Amino acid sequence: MSLLRDDSMGPAAHRAGSRRLVCLALAAVALAGACTSRRPAADDAPVGPYEVVDGWPRVPESMVFGPTLDVAVDARGRVLVSHAAGRASGNDALIPEPTIVVFDPESGELLDAWGEGLFMYPHGIEVDRNDFVWVTDSEQNRVFKLTAQGELVMSLGEAP
C-alpha cells in the first residue's frame, strides 16, 4: 500500500499528486537548509528519490526569512511558505514584514510575498481545492482564509 494511492483517482491525478508531493518534499528540505546556520547534511534529506537543491529558495538578501513554520503547494505548483520573519514563538505583536512567501517550484525564485501586519506567528498553511490559502496563527488563536494573492477573505477566532 502506498501513501499516494487513491483508487478513486485516475493516472493523471496520481502523477499530479506525486509531483506535488515531490515538490513539497524538495521545498521542505531546501527550506530546512536555508533557515539554519549549517548546510544540510545527507541524513537531513528524506529517504527516496529526493535531493537537496543548492540555491533553492532564492530569497532576497534584504528579506528577514525564517524560521520556516509550514509549507504548502497550490494548484499551479507554486510553493507557499509560512515563516516568522525572524520572530520566535511567543511573539506578541503583529509582524510588519511579509510572512507568507511564494516560490517557483523549479527555480526557487521568489514570486510573491504578503501577510505583513496580519500575523503574530503564522504557524500552519494549507491551500484548498479552490486555491484559497488557509493560515493558522498560533499566537492569535485564529485561522485566516486568504486569496492566492494574499487578500483576506475571512478570519475565524479571536485574538487573546
Phi and psi in radians as a Rosetta constraint file:
Dihedral C 1 N 2 CA 2 C 2 CIRCULARHARMONIC -1.894 0.35
Dihedral N 2 CA 2 C 2 N 3 CIRCULARHARMONIC 2.542 0.35
Dihedral C 2 N 3 CA 3 C 3 CIRCULARHARMONIC -1.136 0.35
Dihedral N 3 CA 3 C 3 N 4 CIRCULARHARMONIC -0.413 0.35
Dihedral C 3 N 4 CA 4 C 4 CIRCULARHARMONIC -1.568 0.35
Dihedral N 4 CA 4 C 4 N 5 CIRCULARHARMONIC -0.108 0.35
Dihedral C 4 N 5 CA 5 C 5 CIRCULARHARMONIC -1.375 0.35
Dihedral N 5 CA 5 C 5 N 6 CIRCULARHARMONIC 2.279 0.35
Dihedral C 5 N 6 CA 6 C 6 CIRCULARHARMONIC -2.560 0.35
Dihedral N 6 CA 6 C 6 N 7 CIRCULARHARMONIC 1.835 0.35
Dihedral C 6 N 7 CA 7 C 7 CIRCULARHARMONIC -1.113 0.35
Dihedral N 7 CA 7 C 7 N 8 CIRCULARHARMONIC -0.263 0.35
Dihedral C 7 N 8 CA 8 C 8 CIRCULARHARMONIC -1.428 0.35
Dihedral N 8 CA 8 C 8 N 9 CIRCULARHARMONIC -0.159 0.35
Dihedral C 8 N 9 CA 9 C 9 CIRCULARHARMONIC -1.722 0.35
Dihedral N 9 CA 9 C 9 N 10 CIRCULARHARMONIC 2.517 0.35
Dihedral C 9 N 10 CA 10 C 10 CIRCULARHARMONIC -1.403 0.35
Dihedral N 10 CA 10 C 10 N 11 CIRCULARHARMONIC 3.024 0.35
Dihedral C 10 N 11 CA 11 C 11 CIRCULARHARMONIC -1.011 0.35
Dihedral N 11 CA 11 C 11 N 12 CIRCULARHARMONIC -0.676 0.35
Dihedral C 11 N 12 CA 12 C 12 CIRCULARHARMONIC -1.125 0.35
Dihedral N 12 CA 12 C 12 N 13 CIRCULARHARMONIC -0.717 0.35
Dihedral C 12 N 13 CA 13 C 13 CIRCULARHARMONIC -1.153 0.35
Dihedral N 13 CA 13 C 13 N 14 CIRCULARHARMONIC -0.665 0.35
Dihedral C 13 N 14 CA 14 C 14 CIRCULARHARMONIC -1.071 0.35
Dihedral N 14 CA 14 C 14 N 15 CIRCULARHARMONIC -0.776 0.35
Dihedral C 14 N 15 CA 15 C 15 CIRCULARHARMONIC -1.106 0.35
Dihedral N 15 CA 15 C 15 N 16 CIRCULARHARMONIC -0.753 0.35
Dihedral C 15 N 16 CA 16 C 16 CIRCULARHARMONIC -1.120 0.35
Dihedral N 16 CA 16 C 16 N 17 CIRCULARHARMONIC -0.751 0.35
Dihedral C 16 N 17 CA 17 C 17 CIRCULARHARMONIC -1.124 0.35
Dihedral N 17 CA 17 C 17 N 18 CIRCULARHARMONIC -0.705 0.35
Dihedral C 17 N 18 CA 18 C 18 CIRCULARHARMONIC -1.128 0.35
Dihedral N 18 CA 18 C 18 N 19 CIRCULARHARMONIC -0.728 0.35
Dihedral C 18 N 19 CA 19 C 19 CIRCULARHARMONIC -1.110 0.35
Dihedral N 19 CA 19 C 19 N 20 CIRCULARHARMONIC -0.743 0.35
Dihedral C 19 N 20 CA 20 C 20 CIRCULARHARMONIC -1.100 0.35
Dihedral N 20 CA 20 C 20 N 21 CIRCULARHARMONIC -0.734 0.35
Dihedral C 20 N 21 CA 21 C 21 CIRCULARHARMONIC -1.112 0.35
Dihedral N 21 CA 21 C 21 N 22 CIRCULARHARMONIC -0.725 0.35
Dihedral C 21 N 22 CA 22 C 22 CIRCULARHARMONIC -1.126 0.35
Dihedral N 22 CA 22 C 22 N 23 CIRCULARHARMONIC -0.778 0.35
Dihedral C 22 N 23 CA 23 C 23 CIRCULARHARMONIC -1.061 0.35
Dihedral N 23 CA 23 C 23 N 24 CIRCULARHARMONIC -0.735 0.35
Dihedral C 23 N 24 CA 24 C 24 CIRCULARHARMONIC -1.136 0.35
Dihedral N 24 CA 24 C 24 N 25 CIRCULARHARMONIC -0.753 0.35
Dihedral C 24 N 25 CA 25 C 25 CIRCULARHARMONIC -1.113 0.35
Dihedral N 25 CA 25 C 25 N 26 CIRCULARHARMONIC -0.764 0.35
Dihedral C 25 N 26 CA 26 C 26 CIRCULARHARMONIC -1.108 0.35
Dihedral N 26 CA 26 C 26 N 27 CIRCULARHARMONIC -0.707 0.35
Dihedral C 26 N 27 CA 27 C 27 CIRCULARHARMONIC -1.123 0.35
Dihedral N 27 CA 27 C 27 N 28 CIRCULARHARMONIC -0.767 0.35
Dihedral C 27 N 28 CA 28 C 28 CIRCULARHARMONIC -1.084 0.35
Dihedral N 28 CA 28 C 28 N 29 CIRCULARHARMONIC -0.758 0.35
Dihedral C 28 N 29 CA 29 C 29 CIRCULARHARMONIC -1.145 0.35
Dihedral N 29 CA 29 C 29 N 30 CIRCULARHARMONIC -0.783 0.35
Dihedral C 29 N 30 CA 30 C 30 CIRCULARHARMONIC -1.126 0.35
Dihedral N 30 CA 30 C 30 N 31 CIRCULARHARMONIC -0.732 0.35
Dihedral C 30 N 31 CA 31 C 31 CIRCULARHARMONIC -1.195 0.35
Dihedral N 31 CA 31 C 31 N 32 CIRCULARHARMONIC -0.602 0.35
Dihedral C 31 N 32 CA 32 C 32 CIRCULARHARMONIC -1.042 0.35
Dihedral N 32 CA 32 C 32 N 33 CIRCULARHARMONIC -0.696 0.35
Dihedral C 32 N 33 CA 33 C 33 CIRCULARHARMONIC -1.276 0.35
Dihedral N 33 CA 33 C 33 N 34 CIRCULARHARMONIC -0.630 0.35
Dihedral C 33 N 34 CA 34 C 34 CIRCULARHARMONIC -1.251 0.35
Dihedral N 34 CA 34 C 34 N 35 CIRCULARHARMONIC -0.427 0.35
Dihedral C 34 N 35 CA 35 C 35 CIRCULARHARMONIC -1.844 0.35
Dihedral N 35 CA 35 C 35 N 36 CIRCULARHARMONIC 0.294 0.35
Dihedral C 35 N 36 CA 36 C 36 CIRCULARHARMONIC -2.174 0.35
Dihedral N 36 CA 36 C 36 N 37 CIRCULARHARMONIC 2.903 0.35
Dihedral C 36 N 37 CA 37 C 37 CIRCULARHARMONIC -1.517 0.35
Dihedral N 37 CA 37 C 37 N 38 CIRCULARHARMONIC -0.102 0.35
Dihedral C 37 N 38 CA 38 C 38 CIRCULARHARMONIC -2.022 0.35
Dihedral N 38 CA 38 C 38 N 39 CIRCULARHARMONIC 2.730 0.35
Dihedral C 38 N 39 CA 39 C 39 CIRCULARHARMONIC -1.235 0.35
Dihedral N 39 CA 39 C 39 N 40 CIRCULARHARMONIC 2.583 0.35
Dihedral C 39 N 40 CA 40 C 40 CIRCULARHARMONIC -1.118 0.35
Dihedral N 40 CA 40 C 40 N 41 CIRCULARHARMONIC 2.436 0.35
Dihedral C 40 N 41 CA 41 C 41 CIRCULARHARMONIC -1.591 0.35
Dihedral N 41 CA 41 C 41 N 42 CIRCULARHARMONIC 2.810 0.35
Dihedral C 41 N 42 CA 42 C 42 CIRCULARHARMONIC -0.998 0.35
Dihedral N 42 CA 42 C 42 N 43 CIRCULARHARMONIC -0.610 0.35
Dihedral C 42 N 43 CA 43 C 43 CIRCULARHARMONIC -1.403 0.35
Dihedral N 43 CA 43 C 43 N 44 CIRCULARHARMONIC -0.042 0.35
Dihedral C 43 N 44 CA 44 C 44 CIRCULARHARMONIC -1.309 0.35
Dihedral N 44 CA 44 C 44 N 45 CIRCULARHARMONIC -0.495 0.35
Dihedral C 44 N 45 CA 45 C 45 CIRCULARHARMONIC -1.316 0.35
Dihedral N 45 CA 45 C 45 N 46 CIRCULARHARMONIC 2.471 0.35
Dihedral C 45 N 46 CA 46 C 46 CIRCULARHARMONIC -1.152 0.35
Dihedral N 46 CA 46 C 46 N 47 CIRCULARHARMONIC 2.698 0.35
Dihedral C 46 N 47 CA 47 C 47 CIRCULARHARMONIC -1.226 0.35
Dihedral N 47 CA 47 C 47 N 48 CIRCULARHARMONIC 2.377 0.35
Dihedral C 47 N 48 CA 48 C 48 CIRCULARHARMONIC 2.397 0.35
Dihedral N 48 CA 48 C 48 N 49 CIRCULARHARMONIC -2.908 0.35
Dihedral C 48 N 49 CA 49 C 49 CIRCULARHARMONIC -1.484 0.35
Dihedral N 49 CA 49 C 49 N 50 CIRCULARHARMONIC 0.797 0.35
Dihedral C 49 N 50 CA 50 C 50 CIRCULARHARMONIC -1.892 0.35
Dihedral N 50 CA 50 C 50 N 51 CIRCULARHARMONIC 2.749 0.35
Dihedral C 50 N 51 CA 51 C 51 CIRCULARHARMONIC -2.567 0.35
Dihedral N 51 CA 51 C 51 N 52 CIRCULARHARMONIC 2.655 0.35
Dihedral C 51 N 52 CA 52 C 52 CIRCULARHARMONIC -1.333 0.35
Dihedral N 52 CA 52 C 52 N 53 CIRCULARHARMONIC 2.311 0.35
Dihedral C 52 N 53 CA 53 C 53 CIRCULARHARMONIC -1.868 0.35
Dihedral N 53 CA 53 C 53 N 54 CIRCULARHARMONIC 1.871 0.35
Dihedral C 53 N 54 CA 54 C 54 CIRCULARHARMONIC -1.063 0.35
Dihedral N 54 CA 54 C 54 N 55 CIRCULARHARMONIC 2.432 0.35
Dihedral C 54 N 55 CA 55 C 55 CIRCULARHARMONIC 1.448 0.35
Dihedral N 55 CA 55 C 55 N 56 CIRCULARHARMONIC 0.085 0.35
Dihedral C 55 N 56 CA 56 C 56 CIRCULARHARMONIC -1.992 0.35
Dihedral N 56 CA 56 C 56 N 57 CIRCULARHARMONIC 2.133 0.35
Dihedral C 56 N 57 CA 57 C 57 CIRCULARHARMONIC -1.496 0.35
Dihedral N 57 CA 57 C 57 N 58 CIRCULARHARMONIC 2.922 0.35
Dihedral C 57 N 58 CA 58 C 58 CIRCULARHARMONIC -1.807 0.35
Dihedral N 58 CA 58 C 58 N 59 CIRCULARHARMONIC 1.772 0.35
Dihedral C 58 N 59 CA 59 C 59 CIRCULARHARMONIC -1.846 0.35
Dihedral N 59 CA 59 C 59 N 60 CIRCULARHARMONIC 2.291 0.35
Dihedral C 59 N 60 CA 60 C 60 CIRCULARHARMONIC -1.003 0.35
Dihedral N 60 CA 60 C 60 N 61 CIRCULARHARMONIC 2.467 0.35
Dihedral C 60 N 61 CA 61 C 61 CIRCULARHARMONIC -1.041 0.35
Dihedral N 61 CA 61 C 61 N 62 CIRCULARHARMONIC -0.495 0.35
Dihedral C 61 N 62 CA 62 C 62 CIRCULARHARMONIC -1.309 0.35
Dihedral N 62 CA 62 C 62 N 63 CIRCULARHARMONIC -0.218 0.35
Dihedral C 62 N 63 CA 63 C 63 CIRCULARHARMONIC -1.573 0.35
Dihedral N 63 CA 63 C 63 N 64 CIRCULARHARMONIC 2.290 0.35
Dihedral C 63 N 64 CA 64 C 64 CIRCULARHARMONIC -1.441 0.35
Dihedral N 64 CA 64 C 64 N 65 CIRCULARHARMONIC 1.996 0.35
Dihedral C 64 N 65 CA 65 C 65 CIRCULARHARMONIC -2.090 0.35
Dihedral N 65 CA 65 C 65 N 66 CIRCULARHARMONIC 2.261 0.35
Dihedral C 65 N 66 CA 66 C 66 CIRCULARHARMONIC 1.886 0.35
Dihedral N 66 CA 66 C 66 N 67 CIRCULARHARMONIC 2.971 0.35
Dihedral C 66 N 67 CA 67 C 67 CIRCULARHARMONIC -1.191 0.35
Dihedral N 67 CA 67 C 67 N 68 CIRCULARHARMONIC 2.571 0.35
Dihedral C 67 N 68 CA 68 C 68 CIRCULARHARMONIC -1.259 0.35
Dihedral N 68 CA 68 C 68 N 69 CIRCULARHARMONIC 2.276 0.35
Dihedral C 68 N 69 CA 69 C 69 CIRCULARHARMONIC -1.883 0.35
Dihedral N 69 CA 69 C 69 N 70 CIRCULARHARMONIC -0.617 0.35
Dihedral C 69 N 70 CA 70 C 70 CIRCULARHARMONIC -2.831 0.35
Dihedral N 70 CA 70 C 70 N 71 CIRCULARHARMONIC 2.803 0.35
Dihedral C 70 N 71 CA 71 C 71 CIRCULARHARMONIC -2.363 0.35
Dihedral N 71 CA 71 C 71 N 72 CIRCULARHARMONIC 2.441 0.35
Dihedral C 71 N 72 CA 72 C 72 CIRCULARHARMONIC -2.458 0.35
Dihedral N 72 CA 72 C 72 N 73 CIRCULARHARMONIC 2.849 0.35
Dihedral C 72 N 73 CA 73 C 73 CIRCULARHARMONIC -2.198 0.35
Dihedral N 73 CA 73 C 73 N 74 CIRCULARHARMONIC 2.299 0.35
Dihedral C 73 N 74 CA 74 C 74 CIRCULARHARMONIC -1.579 0.35
Dihedral N 74 CA 74 C 74 N 75 CIRCULARHARMONIC -3.131 0.35
Dihedral C 74 N 75 CA 75 C 75 CIRCULARHARMONIC -1.099 0.35
Dihedral N 75 CA 75 C 75 N 76 CIRCULARHARMONIC -0.443 0.35
Dihedral C 75 N 76 CA 76 C 76 CIRCULARHARMONIC -1.502 0.35
Dihedral N 76 CA 76 C 76 N 77 CIRCULARHARMONIC -0.033 0.35
Dihedral C 76 N 77 CA 77 C 77 CIRCULARHARMONIC 1.569 0.35
Dihedral N 77 CA 77 C 77 N 78 CIRCULARHARMONIC -0.022 0.35
Dihedral C 77 N 78 CA 78 C 78 CIRCULARHARMONIC -1.185 0.35
Dihedral N 78 CA 78 C 78 N 79 CIRCULARHARMONIC 2.519 0.35
Dihedral C 78 N 79 CA 79 C 79 CIRCULARHARMONIC -1.722 0.35
Dihedral N 79 CA 79 C 79 N 80 CIRCULARHARMONIC 2.085 0.35
Dihedral C 79 N 80 CA 80 C 80 CIRCULARHARMONIC -1.828 0.35
Dihedral N 80 CA 80 C 80 N 81 CIRCULARHARMONIC 2.338 0.35
Dihedral C 80 N 81 CA 81 C 81 CIRCULARHARMONIC -2.221 0.35
Dihedral N 81 CA 81 C 81 N 82 CIRCULARHARMONIC 2.275 0.35
Dihedral C 81 N 82 CA 82 C 82 CIRCULARHARMONIC -1.686 0.35
Dihedral N 82 CA 82 C 82 N 83 CIRCULARHARMONIC 2.319 0.35
Dihedral C 82 N 83 CA 83 C 83 CIRCULARHARMONIC -2.482 0.35
Dihedral N 83 CA 83 C 83 N 84 CIRCULARHARMONIC 2.868 0.35
Dihedral C 83 N 84 CA 84 C 84 CIRCULARHARMONIC -1.746 0.35
Dihedral N 84 CA 84 C 84 N 85 CIRCULARHARMONIC 0.181 0.35
Dihedral C 84 N 85 CA 85 C 85 CIRCULARHARMONIC 0.858 0.35
Dihedral N 85 CA 85 C 85 N 86 CIRCULARHARMONIC 0.765 0.35
Dihedral C 85 N 86 CA 86 C 86 CIRCULARHARMONIC 1.512 0.35
Dihedral N 86 CA 86 C 86 N 87 CIRCULARHARMONIC -0.051 0.35
Dihedral C 86 N 87 CA 87 C 87 CIRCULARHARMONIC -1.521 0.35
Dihedral N 87 CA 87 C 87 N 88 CIRCULARHARMONIC 2.768 0.35
Dihedral C 87 N 88 CA 88 C 88 CIRCULARHARMONIC -1.855 0.35
Dihedral N 88 CA 88 C 88 N 89 CIRCULARHARMONIC 2.858 0.35
Dihedral C 88 N 89 CA 89 C 89 CIRCULARHARMONIC -1.011 0.35
Dihedral N 89 CA 89 C 89 N 90 CIRCULARHARMONIC 2.468 0.35
Dihedral C 89 N 90 CA 90 C 90 CIRCULARHARMONIC 1.754 0.35
Dihedral N 90 CA 90 C 90 N 91 CIRCULARHARMONIC 0.001 0.35
Dihedral C 90 N 91 CA 91 C 91 CIRCULARHARMONIC -1.002 0.35
Dihedral N 91 CA 91 C 91 N 92 CIRCULARHARMONIC 2.372 0.35
Dihedral C 91 N 92 CA 92 C 92 CIRCULARHARMONIC -2.046 0.35
Dihedral N 92 CA 92 C 92 N 93 CIRCULARHARMONIC 0.311 0.35
Dihedral C 92 N 93 CA 93 C 93 CIRCULARHARMONIC -2.388 0.35
Dihedral N 93 CA 93 C 93 N 94 CIRCULARHARMONIC 2.660 0.35
Dihedral C 93 N 94 CA 94 C 94 CIRCULARHARMONIC -1.111 0.35
Dihedral N 94 CA 94 C 94 N 95 CIRCULARHARMONIC 2.417 0.35
Dihedral C 94 N 95 CA 95 C 95 CIRCULARHARMONIC -1.429 0.35
Dihedral N 95 CA 95 C 95 N 96 CIRCULARHARMONIC 2.120 0.35
Dihedral C 95 N 96 CA 96 C 96 CIRCULARHARMONIC -1.341 0.35
Dihedral N 96 CA 96 C 96 N 97 CIRCULARHARMONIC -0.285 0.35
Dihedral C 96 N 97 CA 97 C 97 CIRCULARHARMONIC -1.551 0.35
Dihedral N 97 CA 97 C 97 N 98 CIRCULARHARMONIC 2.821 0.35
Dihedral C 97 N 98 CA 98 C 98 CIRCULARHARMONIC -1.069 0.35
Dihedral N 98 CA 98 C 98 N 99 CIRCULARHARMONIC 2.346 0.35
Dihedral C 98 N 99 CA 99 C 99 CIRCULARHARMONIC -2.012 0.35
Dihedral N 99 CA 99 C 99 N 100 CIRCULARHARMONIC -0.087 0.35
Dihedral C 99 N 100 CA 100 C 100 CIRCULARHARMONIC -2.059 0.35
Dihedral N 100 CA 100 C 100 N 101 CIRCULARHARMONIC 2.136 0.35
Dihedral C 100 N 101 CA 101 C 101 CIRCULARHARMONIC -2.095 0.35
Dihedral N 101 CA 101 C 101 N 102 CIRCULARHARMONIC 2.533 0.35
Dihedral C 101 N 102 CA 102 C 102 CIRCULARHARMONIC -2.128 0.35
Dihedral N 102 CA 102 C 102 N 103 CIRCULARHARMONIC 2.195 0.35
Dihedral C 102 N 103 CA 103 C 103 CIRCULARHARMONIC -2.058 0.35
Dihedral N 103 CA 103 C 103 N 104 CIRCULARHARMONIC 2.604 0.35
Dihedral C 103 N 104 CA 104 C 104 CIRCULARHARMONIC -1.225 0.35
Dihedral N 104 CA 104 C 104 N 105 CIRCULARHARMONIC 2.291 0.35
Dihedral C 104 N 105 CA 105 C 105 CIRCULARHARMONIC -1.167 0.35
Dihedral N 105 CA 105 C 105 N 106 CIRCULARHARMONIC -0.494 0.35
Dihedral C 105 N 106 CA 106 C 106 CIRCULARHARMONIC -1.511 0.35
Dihedral N 106 CA 106 C 106 N 107 CIRCULARHARMONIC -0.908 0.35
Dihedral C 106 N 107 CA 107 C 107 CIRCULARHARMONIC -1.550 0.35
Dihedral N 107 CA 107 C 107 N 108 CIRCULARHARMONIC -0.400 0.35
Dihedral C 107 N 108 CA 108 C 108 CIRCULARHARMONIC 1.380 0.35
Dihedral N 108 CA 108 C 108 N 109 CIRCULARHARMONIC 0.100 0.35
Dihedral C 108 N 109 CA 109 C 109 CIRCULARHARMONIC -1.203 0.35
Dihedral N 109 CA 109 C 109 N 110 CIRCULARHARMONIC 2.423 0.35
Dihedral C 109 N 110 CA 110 C 110 CIRCULARHARMONIC -1.211 0.35
Dihedral N 110 CA 110 C 110 N 111 CIRCULARHARMONIC 2.102 0.35
Dihedral C 110 N 111 CA 111 C 111 CIRCULARHARMONIC -1.694 0.35
Dihedral N 111 CA 111 C 111 N 112 CIRCULARHARMONIC -0.600 0.35
Dihedral C 111 N 112 CA 112 C 112 CIRCULARHARMONIC -2.805 0.35
Dihedral N 112 CA 112 C 112 N 113 CIRCULARHARMONIC 2.750 0.35
Dihedral C 112 N 113 CA 113 C 113 CIRCULARHARMONIC -2.640 0.35
Dihedral N 113 CA 113 C 113 N 114 CIRCULARHARMONIC 2.320 0.35
Dihedral C 113 N 114 CA 114 C 114 CIRCULARHARMONIC -2.741 0.35
Dihedral N 114 CA 114 C 114 N 115 CIRCULARHARMONIC 3.120 0.35
Dihedral C 114 N 115 CA 115 C 115 CIRCULARHARMONIC 1.817 0.35
Dihedral N 115 CA 115 C 115 N 116 CIRCULARHARMONIC 0.074 0.35
Dihedral C 115 N 116 CA 116 C 116 CIRCULARHARMONIC -1.080 0.35
Dihedral N 116 CA 116 C 116 N 117 CIRCULARHARMONIC 2.380 0.35
Dihedral C 116 N 117 CA 117 C 117 CIRCULARHARMONIC 1.267 0.35
Dihedral N 117 CA 117 C 117 N 118 CIRCULARHARMONIC 0.212 0.35
Dihedral C 117 N 118 CA 118 C 118 CIRCULARHARMONIC -1.952 0.35
Dihedral N 118 CA 118 C 118 N 119 CIRCULARHARMONIC -0.592 0.35
Dihedral C 118 N 119 CA 119 C 119 CIRCULARHARMONIC -2.059 0.35
Dihedral N 119 CA 119 C 119 N 120 CIRCULARHARMONIC 2.650 0.35
Dihedral C 119 N 120 CA 120 C 120 CIRCULARHARMONIC -1.731 0.35
Dihedral N 120 CA 120 C 120 N 121 CIRCULARHARMONIC -0.636 0.35
Dihedral C 120 N 121 CA 121 C 121 CIRCULARHARMONIC -2.785 0.35
Dihedral N 121 CA 121 C 121 N 122 CIRCULARHARMONIC 1.496 0.35
Dihedral C 121 N 122 CA 122 C 122 CIRCULARHARMONIC -1.257 0.35
Dihedral N 122 CA 122 C 122 N 123 CIRCULARHARMONIC 1.485 0.35
Dihedral C 122 N 123 CA 123 C 123 CIRCULARHARMONIC -1.283 0.35
Dihedral N 123 CA 123 C 123 N 124 CIRCULARHARMONIC -0.763 0.35
Dihedral C 123 N 124 CA 124 C 124 CIRCULARHARMONIC -2.159 0.35
Dihedral N 124 CA 124 C 124 N 125 CIRCULARHARMONIC 2.659 0.35
Dihedral C 124 N 125 CA 125 C 125 CIRCULARHARMONIC -2.517 0.35
Dihedral N 125 CA 125 C 125 N 126 CIRCULARHARMONIC 2.368 0.35
Dihedral C 125 N 126 CA 126 C 126 CIRCULARHARMONIC -2.478 0.35
Dihedral N 126 CA 126 C 126 N 127 CIRCULARHARMONIC 2.663 0.35
Dihedral C 126 N 127 CA 127 C 127 CIRCULARHARMONIC -2.063 0.35
Dihedral N 127 CA 127 C 127 N 128 CIRCULARHARMONIC 2.204 0.35
Dihedral C 127 N 128 CA 128 C 128 CIRCULARHARMONIC -1.512 0.35
Dihedral N 128 CA 128 C 128 N 129 CIRCULARHARMONIC 3.100 0.35
Dihedral C 128 N 129 CA 129 C 129 CIRCULARHARMONIC -1.153 0.35
Dihedral N 129 CA 129 C 129 N 130 CIRCULARHARMONIC -0.277 0.35
Dihedral C 129 N 130 CA 130 C 130 CIRCULARHARMONIC -1.731 0.35
Dihedral N 130 CA 130 C 130 N 131 CIRCULARHARMONIC 0.221 0.35
Dihedral C 130 N 131 CA 131 C 131 CIRCULARHARMONIC 1.175 0.35
Dihedral N 131 CA 131 C 131 N 132 CIRCULARHARMONIC 0.339 0.35
Dihedral C 131 N 132 CA 132 C 132 CIRCULARHARMONIC -1.374 0.35
Dihedral N 132 CA 132 C 132 N 133 CIRCULARHARMONIC 2.509 0.35
Dihedral C 132 N 133 CA 133 C 133 CIRCULARHARMONIC -1.796 0.35
Dihedral N 133 CA 133 C 133 N 134 CIRCULARHARMONIC 2.207 0.35
Dihedral C 133 N 134 CA 134 C 134 CIRCULARHARMONIC -1.927 0.35
Dihedral N 134 CA 134 C 134 N 135 CIRCULARHARMONIC 2.200 0.35
Dihedral C 134 N 135 CA 135 C 135 CIRCULARHARMONIC -2.199 0.35
Dihedral N 135 CA 135 C 135 N 136 CIRCULARHARMONIC 2.279 0.35
Dihedral C 135 N 136 CA 136 C 136 CIRCULARHARMONIC -1.709 0.35
Dihedral N 136 CA 136 C 136 N 137 CIRCULARHARMONIC 2.482 0.35
Dihedral C 136 N 137 CA 137 C 137 CIRCULARHARMONIC -2.053 0.35
Dihedral N 137 CA 137 C 137 N 138 CIRCULARHARMONIC 1.921 0.35
Dihedral C 137 N 138 CA 138 C 138 CIRCULARHARMONIC -1.257 0.35
Dihedral N 138 CA 138 C 138 N 139 CIRCULARHARMONIC -0.391 0.35
Dihedral C 138 N 139 CA 139 C 139 CIRCULARHARMONIC -1.481 0.35
Dihedral N 139 CA 139 C 139 N 140 CIRCULARHARMONIC -0.465 0.35
Dihedral C 139 N 140 CA 140 C 140 CIRCULARHARMONIC -1.687 0.35
Dihedral N 140 CA 140 C 140 N 141 CIRCULARHARMONIC -0.157 0.35
Dihedral C 140 N 141 CA 141 C 141 CIRCULARHARMONIC 0.966 0.35
Dihedral N 141 CA 141 C 141 N 142 CIRCULARHARMONIC 0.799 0.35
Dihedral C 141 N 142 CA 142 C 142 CIRCULARHARMONIC -2.319 0.35
Dihedral N 142 CA 142 C 142 N 143 CIRCULARHARMONIC 2.754 0.35
Dihedral C 142 N 143 CA 143 C 143 CIRCULARHARMONIC -2.117 0.35
Dihedral N 143 CA 143 C 143 N 144 CIRCULARHARMONIC 2.315 0.35
Dihedral C 143 N 144 CA 144 C 144 CIRCULARHARMONIC -2.013 0.35
Dihedral N 144 CA 144 C 144 N 145 CIRCULARHARMONIC 2.389 0.35
Dihedral C 144 N 145 CA 145 C 145 CIRCULARHARMONIC -1.898 0.35
Dihedral N 145 CA 145 C 145 N 146 CIRCULARHARMONIC 2.166 0.35
Dihedral C 145 N 146 CA 146 C 146 CIRCULARHARMONIC -2.257 0.35
Dihedral N 146 CA 146 C 146 N 147 CIRCULARHARMONIC 2.745 0.35
Dihedral C 146 N 147 CA 147 C 147 CIRCULARHARMONIC -1.292 0.35
Dihedral N 147 CA 147 C 147 N 148 CIRCULARHARMONIC 2.988 0.35
Dihedral C 147 N 148 CA 148 C 148 CIRCULARHARMONIC -1.128 0.35
Dihedral N 148 CA 148 C 148 N 149 CIRCULARHARMONIC -0.242 0.35
Dihedral C 148 N 149 CA 149 C 149 CIRCULARHARMONIC -1.736 0.35
Dihedral N 149 CA 149 C 149 N 150 CIRCULARHARMONIC 0.031 0.35
Dihedral C 149 N 150 CA 150 C 150 CIRCULARHARMONIC 1.587 0.35
Dihedral N 150 CA 150 C 150 N 151 CIRCULARHARMONIC 0.215 0.35
Dihedral C 150 N 151 CA 151 C 151 CIRCULARHARMONIC -1.454 0.35
Dihedral N 151 CA 151 C 151 N 152 CIRCULARHARMONIC 2.269 0.35
Dihedral C 151 N 152 CA 152 C 152 CIRCULARHARMONIC -1.176 0.35
Dihedral N 152 CA 152 C 152 N 153 CIRCULARHARMONIC 2.224 0.35
Dihedral C 152 N 153 CA 153 C 153 CIRCULARHARMONIC -1.817 0.35
Dihedral N 153 CA 153 C 153 N 154 CIRCULARHARMONIC -0.702 0.35
Dihedral C 153 N 154 CA 154 C 154 CIRCULARHARMONIC -2.836 0.35
Dihedral N 154 CA 154 C 154 N 155 CIRCULARHARMONIC 2.646 0.35
Dihedral C 154 N 155 CA 155 C 155 CIRCULARHARMONIC -2.333 0.35
Dihedral N 155 CA 155 C 155 N 156 CIRCULARHARMONIC 2.543 0.35
Dihedral C 155 N 156 CA 156 C 156 CIRCULARHARMONIC -2.126 0.35
Dihedral N 156 CA 156 C 156 N 157 CIRCULARHARMONIC 2.430 0.35
Dihedral C 156 N 157 CA 157 C 157 CIRCULARHARMONIC 1.677 0.35
Dihedral N 157 CA 157 C 157 N 158 CIRCULARHARMONIC 3.041 0.35
Dihedral C 157 N 158 CA 158 C 158 CIRCULARHARMONIC -2.304 0.35
Dihedral N 158 CA 158 C 158 N 159 CIRCULARHARMONIC 2.434 0.35
Dihedral C 158 N 159 CA 159 C 159 CIRCULARHARMONIC -1.139 0.35
Dihedral N 159 CA 159 C 159 N 160 CIRCULARHARMONIC 2.432 0.35
